[in-house]
Amino acid sequence: MGRYGIKTPPQHGSWADFLDTWRVADQTDVIDSAWNFDHFYPLTEPLDGTCLEGWTMLAALAQATTRLKIGSMVNGMHYRHPAVTANMAATVDHISGGRLQLGLGAGWMEPESNAYGIPLGTLAERSDRFEEGVEVVVSLLENEFTTFDGRYYQLVDARCEPTSLQQPRPPIVIGGKGRRRTLRTAARFADHWDMTFPPSVNAFRELDEVLQGHCEAVGRDHTEIERSIHLAFSVDSDVDALVAEAQPFFAAGVDLVIFSMRGPYRGAEIERLAGAIERAG
């Protein structure tokens, strides 16, 4: 049987609303995990609306919950040096009691990157930087010392102490659909791959086959990697139909379906969703 999670993009909502939603989810056994995102601008209208910062929000929500696996889906590599990301991840893993799932992605949001003067780069540059960055994060969390000499990152006898509570490190969650580079990086490093919003079950199957091919090429057992997708969930959603929509994805090999919420964010919406999951058995 597949598992279910929720995602509260930290846009167009108040801290009190997000806190209420996560606390109710934490008390709802059929919800396995809760996620936010790593952006500074909203991704849906109104694009000039509010958006809370993801990592600080996640640290606070780690304190407000006790059971849920938690994470950001996913953190843009270009926003922070990977050594900073590794230290933040280790800290949040301690705060959460070992519940962090470390989401990592190459980055794509040009408007906020341009507005803040954070270089995003070409697709090839993003992919190169991402693969280097994931390797750095993994090494810092798994090893006492890391020396790395790459195009984008250079480290000399670098340490990350204390390292994460989970050993050898928190699960690495890689999000993206890039066939040649992102899925290759997932095959090398990921414990969990997320496809976000698949247009169809067949589209998921097709990309999953690409991931399996990369795993074979690098000598990795693809069954070691968890799969997830997103489905959109709003106050207007027919929750029974939404849960029914998830079932063919589970049959196709998805392990976790994440219901990505659209405001208003309310704990009552989690209860409504949970009822549908329970009815579905």
VOGU-3710 file (C-alpha; in Angstrom, 3 decimals, decimal comma):
1> mgrygiktpp> 0,000/0,000/0,000  1,268/3,454/-0,867  1,848/6,265/1,580  0,494/9,804/1,613  2,046/13,160/2,426  1,012/16,800/2,320  2,804/19,873/1,056  2,113/23,426/2,147  3,894/25,791/-0,240  4,692/28,672/2,154
11> qhgswadfld> 2,920/31,222/-0,048  -0,298/33,181/0,413  -0,761/32,105/4,022  0,011/33,114/7,586  2,380/31,364/9,965  -0,584/30,515/12,188  -2,316/28,764/9,286  0,725/26,674/8,368  1,298/25,785/12,022  -2,308/24,648/12,435
21> twrvadqtdv> -2,144/22,539/9,275  1,078/20,756/10,245  -0,056/20,129/13,818  -3,237/18,454/12,604  -1,259/16,439/10,037  1,122/15,317/12,777  -1,850/13,879/14,652  -3,221/12,146/11,546  -1,761/8,659/11,199  -2,591/8,264/7,502
31> idsawnfdhf> -0,319/11,223/6,678  3,295/10,040/6,510  5,175/13,254/5,760  4,846/17,018/5,380  6,776/19,296/3,040  7,207/22,941/2,099  9,218/24,492/-0,748  12,383/26,548/-1,140  11,382/29,730/-2,944  11,247/33,383/-1,985
41> ypltepldgt> 8,452/34,394/-4,355  5,068/32,676/-4,769  4,726/30,239/-7,642  0,986/30,792/-8,121  -1,129/33,925/-8,445  -0,845/36,526/-7,103  2,838/36,394/-7,920  3,522/39,495/-5,810  1,952/37,879/-2,722  3,604/36,703/0,472
51> clegwtmlaa> 6,032/33,808/0,765  7,735/32,626/3,958  11,337/31,380/3,859  11,468/27,595/3,749  14,412/26,519/5,942  13,592/28,707/8,947  9,948/27,657/8,632  10,990/23,999/8,532  13,083/24,339/11,686  10,123/25,856/13,533
61> laqattrlki> 7,741/23,165/12,264  10,208/20,503/13,392  9,634/21,755/16,932  5,860/21,863/16,468  5,601/18,214/15,315  6,746/14,877/16,694  5,920/12,137/14,159  5,896/13,361/10,572  8,850/13,013/8,274  9,596/16,583/7,208
71> gsmvngmhyr> 11,379/18,241/4,323  11,502/20,864/1,627  10,582/19,733/-1,877  13,216/20,736/-2,964  16,055/23,088/-2,005  17,627/24,973/-4,906  21,363/24,272/-5,016  22,224/27,745/-6,309  20,658/29,537/-3,320  23,286/28,360/-0,821
81> hpavtanmaa> 26,757/26,907/-0,799  26,364/23,140/-0,291  28,495/23,293/2,865  25,930/25,696/4,327  23,127/23,375/3,225  24,801/20,384/4,868  25,172/22,204/8,183  21,578/23,430/8,072  20,368/19,917/7,299  22,312/18,393/10,169
91> tvdhisggrl> 20,898/20,997/12,554  17,290/20,531/11,452  17,756/16,767/11,679  18,722/17,200/15,339  15,861/19,610/16,000  13,371/17,160/14,491  14,710/14,123/16,315  15,930/12,533/13,081  12,947/13,170/10,812  14,485/15,340/8,078
101> qlglgagwme> 14,281/14,291/4,431  16,855/16,434/2,589  15,379/17,697/-0,679  17,834/18,921/-3,327  17,299/20,304/-6,817  19,214/22,207/-9,470  17,080/25,364/-9,270  14,930/26,929/-11,965  13,055/30,028/-10,740  14,502/32,856/-12,843
111> pesnaygipl> 12,438/35,842/-11,580  13,502/35,526/-7,955  17,085/34,581/-8,873  17,384/37,626/-11,127  15,721/39,938/-8,604  18,102/38,880/-5,835  21,208/38,758/-8,033  21,721/35,027/-7,435  23,283/33,550/-10,592  21,165/30,725/-11,983
121> gtlaersdrf> 23,147/29,935/-15,117  22,384/27,907/-18,210  20,764/24,495/-18,008  24,171/22,835/-18,418  25,713/25,031/-15,708  22,820/24,296/-13,325  23,235/20,557/-13,886  27,008/20,660/-13,421  26,712/22,752/-10,249  23,956/20,523/-8,922
131> eegvevvvsl> 25,900/17,289/-9,360  28,935/18,809/-7,675  26,805/20,244/-4,876  25,045/16,973/-4,088  28,400/15,203/-3,909  29,673/17,852/-1,481  26,576/17,630/0,747  26,722/13,833/0,883  30,444/13,822/1,671  30,138/16,410/4,449
141> lenefttfdg> 27,331/14,485/6,120  28,963/11,057/5,772  32,661/11,802/6,310  34,706/13,430/9,043  36,653/15,517/6,509  35,868/16,546/2,950  38,291/17,846/0,356  36,745/18,658/-2,993  38,120/20,473/-6,028  35,365/21,169/-8,534
151> ryyqlvdarc> 34,465/23,863/-10,997  31,903/25,429/-8,668  32,945/24,293/-5,192  36,306/23,865/-3,495  36,672/22,512/0,039  39,798/21,637/2,022  39,541/19,333/5,057  36,020/20,637/5,642  33,976/19,389/8,602  30,268/19,319/9,462
161> eptslqqprp> 29,913/18,770/13,198  27,698/17,671/14,687  26,711/15,606/11,728  23,125/14,493/11,307  21,268/12,419/13,868  20,279/9,967/11,128  23,195/7,860/10,001  24,956/7,810/7,676  22,878/10,922/6,804  19,284/12,040/6,214
171> piviggkgrr> 17,697/10,537/3,088  18,534/12,547/-0,032  15,422/13,537/-1,995  16,124/14,692/-5,551  13,349/16,409/-7,460  13,208/16,960/-11,193  12,430/15,576/-14,634  15,694/16,106/-16,492  16,309/12,851/-18,317  20,019/13,156/-18,973
181> rtlrtaarfa> 21,436/14,929/-15,931  18,925/15,169/-13,054  17,946/11,512/-13,227  21,591/10,521/-13,537  22,363/12,460/-10,364  19,382/10,787/-8,705  20,736/7,385/-9,731  24,077/8,235/-8,119  22,935/9,823/-4,877  19,188/9,773/-4,232
191> dhwdmtfpps> 17,309/7,722/-1,685  14,094/9,251/-3,027  13,162/10,754/-6,405  10,184/13,084/-6,874  8,568/13,819/-10,245  6,327/16,639/-8,890  3,158/16,869/-11,039  3,113/14,078/-13,660  0,739/14,692/-16,581  -0,227/11,008/-16,608
201> vnafreldev> 0,636/7,619/-15,169  2,341/6,726/-18,457  4,506/9,840/-18,198  5,639/8,693/-14,767  6,386/5,197/-16,064  8,443/6,606/-18,933  10,658/8,742/-16,679  10,935/5,928/-14,177  12,358/3,723/-16,921  14,945/6,419/-17,648
211> lqghceavgr> 15,902/6,461/-13,966  16,229/2,680/-13,988  18,541/2,937/-17,000  20,785/5,408/-15,189  20,820/3,145/-12,140  21,953/0,233/-14,270  24,697/2,384/-15,809  26,116/3,388/-12,405  25,663/-0,056/-10,841  22,832/0,931/-8,506
221> dhteiersih> 19,788/-1,164/-7,570  16,895/1,091/-8,574  14,660/-0,441/-5,897  16,778/1,372/-3,297  15,212/4,656/-4,497  11,765/5,671/-3,299  9,457/7,346/-5,837  6,954/10,132/-5,213  4,681/12,442/-7,151  2,562/15,510/-6,368
231> lafsvdsdvd> -1,171/15,953/-6,882  -2,823/19,357/-6,411  -5,217/19,655/-3,456  -7,466/22,660/-2,807  -10,559/23,471/-0,781  -12,566/22,801/-3,951  -11,110/19,310/-4,451  -13,315/16,242/-4,318  -11,118/14,393/-1,845  -12,495/10,955/-2,678
241> alvaeaqpff> -11,738/11,544/-6,362  -8,285/12,852/-5,439  -7,427/9,743/-3,431  -8,783/7,590/-6,279  -6,488/9,472/-8,688  -3,513/8,391/-6,585  -4,187/4,662/-6,874  -2,973/4,073/-10,475  0,293/5,818/-9,566  0,798/3,446/-6,660
251> aagvdlvifs> 0,160/0,550/-9,039  2,823/1,988/-11,389  5,491/1,991/-8,675  4,994/5,274/-6,797  5,647/4,862/-3,069  4,439/8,247/-1,837  1,749/10,599/-3,155  2,103/14,160/-1,874  -1,024/16,291/-1,911  0,234/19,807/-2,608
261> mrgpyrgaei> -2,176/22,228/-0,959  -3,494/25,515/-2,265  -4,703/27,996/0,325  -6,425/28,671/2,535  -4,369/26,352/4,724  -6,493/24,830/7,463  -6,194/21,803/9,689  -9,795/20,997/8,774  -8,635/20,323/5,204  -6,246/17,660/6,496
271> erlagaiera> -9,106/16,035/8,380  -11,226/16,085/5,224  -8,432/14,470/3,217  -7,746/11,883/5,914  -11,379/10,835/5,845  -11,112/10,079/2,131  -7,916/8,086/2,615  -9,553/6,032/5,355  -12,638/5,384/3,207  -10,399/4,166/0,399
281> g> -8,873/1,641/2,755
//
